[in-house]
Amino acid sequence: MSAAARERIRALLAPHPRIPLALLPTPLEPLPRLSDALGGPRIWVKRDDLTGLAFGGNKARQLEYVFADLVARKPDVLVTGANIQSNWSRQCAAAAARLGIPIVLVLRDTDDKEITGNVLIDHWLGAEVRLVDEPEMTRMLRFQIDRVVDELRAEGRNALKIDPWGASVPFGYVGMMAELDEQVEAAGIAPTRIWLAAAGPTHSGIELGARLLGWPTRVTGIAPITWSDAPLDVLVADAANRAAELLGIELRIRPDEIDNRDGYVAPGYGRSSPASLEALRLAARTDALLLDPVYTAKAMAGLIDAVRSGELTRDDTVIFLHTGGLPAAFARRDDILAASRLP
Ligand SMILES: Cc1ncc(COP(=O)(O)O)c(C=O)c1O
């Protein structure tokens, strides 16, 4: 913990335009009953489910830099998308509404067609929602969105794609680490681990921030999804390195230095497992911490396993990053009920 290192991070980020969108700082809270129930490390939660911007989540911090860049390019329409219950798309729709820019969301409804949760909020925020039946997520993020961008450009509109893998996307979490450093110092704790649901740039930003602060802390990401183009450690390192280059720093991260675990994806992206349902139930009934079934419940399942296997001990202090995603819980009613009925 060092004020000088925090200042360095802030100075590195300062030249990059940022539009305030998130409610910051988010709270850092202890989870005493969950820690006691597990009988292992002291667990704290960084509440990025409370970032605001239409129900919170990790995208709010990321979009502060992404939207600053987009607005400077004077779009008359924005295009992005992902799964029908995409948190990214919901927070993009919220940012676009705030800035008065029309947005088209291209959402994949292959497995899930109900208009509830995130996609309901997308309509509420005034986004134009286009549903597509596309089984492949990587193709979804490239081809399907690009097709709509091309179509809008052919109509003469300055349509810009909001790219979830853009080089500045990790910046929000580099900045979050400076915020966390200050909170950890005030709380008088020394985290030995950071734990999160990580599918890409959030993990990259935290890893970069931890190194810039000189934290010895290991960062563990639990993957909710596997991408078809490369393993997540490669994608996370690559996004970190592109962000580092844009920040003008020498630091580079190798894939083998990234602890991103894909053992919790099964039975598939967005689908619950017995372990994720147990985690969802336990966090709610100990510290009233509501986790989302797609991302954070799986991350917590990984943390619980690490306590049970002895990887995390009473000597550890773990910061669990709550990345949000709660609106999707309403589209996963059966999972929440199943967790609630566990013996
Ligand atoms: C709730 C939640 N947690 C974690 C993630 C992973 O974020 P990132 O892709 O930036 O690692 C996402 C987004 O995909 C999310 O919506």
The ligand as a Gaussian input file, in Angstrom:
#p B3LYP/6-31G(d) Opt

LIG

0 1
 C      -21.252000     -10.008000     -13.982000
 C      -20.000000     -10.141000     -14.804000
 N      -18.879000     -10.556000     -14.196000
 C      -17.720000     -10.704000     -14.868000
 C      -17.645000     -10.458000     -16.232000
 C      -16.344000     -10.617000     -16.917000
 O      -15.824000      -9.382000     -17.281000
 P      -14.559000      -9.288000     -18.240000
 O      -14.991000      -9.866000     -19.557000
 O      -14.228000      -7.862000     -18.335000
 O      -13.490000     -10.100000     -17.596000
 C      -18.801000     -10.029000     -16.914000
 C      -18.807000      -9.752000     -18.357000
 O      -18.652000     -10.509000     -19.211000
 C      -20.004000      -9.860000     -16.183000
 O      -21.122000      -9.441000     -16.787000

